[in-house]
Amino acid sequence: MSFDEMDVDTIWMDGEFVDWDDAQIHVLTHGLHYGTGVFEGARCYDTAEGPALFRWEEHVERLFQSAKPYDMEIDYTPEELTEATLELIRRQNLRSCYIRPIVFYGYNSLGVGPKDCPTQIAIAVWPWGAYLGEEALEKGIDVMVSSWRKHSSSQIPTNAKTTGLYVNSLLAGEEARRNGYAEAIVLNKEGNVAEGPGENIFLVRDGEVYTPGLSESILDGITRNTAITLARELGYTVHDNVSISRGELNTADELFFTGSAAEVTPIRKVDNVVIGDGSRGPITESIQSRFFEVVEREVDTHEEWFTYV
Ligand SMILES: Cc1ncc(COP(=O)(O)O)c(C=O)c1O
């Protein structure tokens, strides 16, 4: 659905609530030319206790951390960003939505060094259902291993959620879709499994759960952390600091993606090789259903993960 079809009208930009159509930037904005922005993607769920931001504090913390390598000063406190976000959701009467804060170097000059370019900030919220489709959550998706490799963390901080990094995600994701797949899996420079273009990846083998470690050039996903926590609470052994080779994808019993947008999405085929029995596997299903019970507050755990609107 395009923004024009959505019932949203307000964006918070540089400290002000502005009309959606007035949230504009100059064409010579530094971030547009060089990808010098950092951003977040979080969700507000319509919970049994009312609309609530999920793991918002961690998202804000990661936004500040992402800004660090680029010397970007964020002129607002985490509390101010939280208040702006809650107010945006209230003003637009949203029960559930996606939340996109972005911080970027603005307009002043266009040397690659952002000297004297101001740091600008905006937060937008809009309704966004299942990222890879409702059916994907239940049936799983077919993916391909991309011919594009992920940047190495020695080339660019892959643990910072930087706008410029996402050209790599675009290349991988679009290559997959051109070839008839729903999404890509991206290998790192060493040829190990890193993650999806906008998701972390998990593998299940012999009843245990594996996910690439943080040194595999991945984003330290907040849903990754949620899935690890919930899987352990469900009694599964989780190995969260491993390298996974490409071949292990094919011999996995189950595979799934995690992400704030993708939530917990099963993978049924990789490069047309059927994973397990080609449907959502039992361990994926138990972690996924626990995830939705928790985010919708159908169970009374992890109160600390919620910020109520
Ligand atoms: C490259 C990449 N990896 C992993 C993730 C998942 O991170 P999170 O669960 O914090 O949304 C995302 C999404 O933000 C991403 O863009």
The ligand as an SDF file (V2000), in Angstrom:
LIG
                    3D

 16 16  0  0  0  0  0  0  0  0999 V2000
   20.1970   -5.9990    7.8030 C   0  0  0  0  0  0  0  0  0  0  0  0
   19.2360   -6.2930    8.8890 C   0  0  0  0  0  0  0  0  0  0  0  0
   19.4430   -7.3590    9.6760 N   0  0  0  0  0  0  0  0  0  0  0  0
   18.6080   -7.6670   10.6730 C   0  0  0  0  0  0  0  0  0  0  0  0
   17.4700   -6.9100   10.9300 C   0  0  0  0  0  0  0  0  0  0  0  0
   16.5610   -7.2720   12.0470 C   0  0  0  0  0  0  0  0  0  0  0  0
   16.7300   -6.3620   13.1120 O   0  0  0  0  0  0  0  0  0  0  0  0
   15.5650   -6.0290   14.1200 P   0  0  0  0  0  0  0  0  0  0  0  0
   15.0780   -7.3240   14.6370 O   0  0  0  0  0  0  0  0  0  0  0  0
   16.1900   -5.1910   15.1590 O   0  0  0  0  0  0  0  0  0  0  0  0
   14.5160   -5.3140   13.3520 O   0  0  0  0  0  0  0  0  0  0  0  0
   17.2100   -5.8030   10.1350 C   0  0  0  0  0  0  0  0  0  0  0  0
   16.0440   -4.9640   10.3840 C   0  0  0  0  0  0  0  0  0  0  0  0
   16.1550   -3.9480   11.0110 O   0  0  0  0  0  0  0  0  0  0  0  0
   18.1170   -5.4700    9.1060 C   0  0  0  0  0  0  0  0  0  0  0  0
   17.8880   -4.4100    8.3230 O   0  0  0  0  0  0  0  0  0  0  0  0
  1  2  1  0
  2  3  1  0
  2 15  2  0
  3  4  2  0
  4  5  1  0
  5  6  1  0
  5 12  2  0
  6  7  1  0
  7  8  1  0
  8  9  2  0
  8 10  1  0
  8 11  1  0
 12 13  1  0
 12 15  1  0
 13 14  2  0
 15 16  1  0
M  END
$$$$
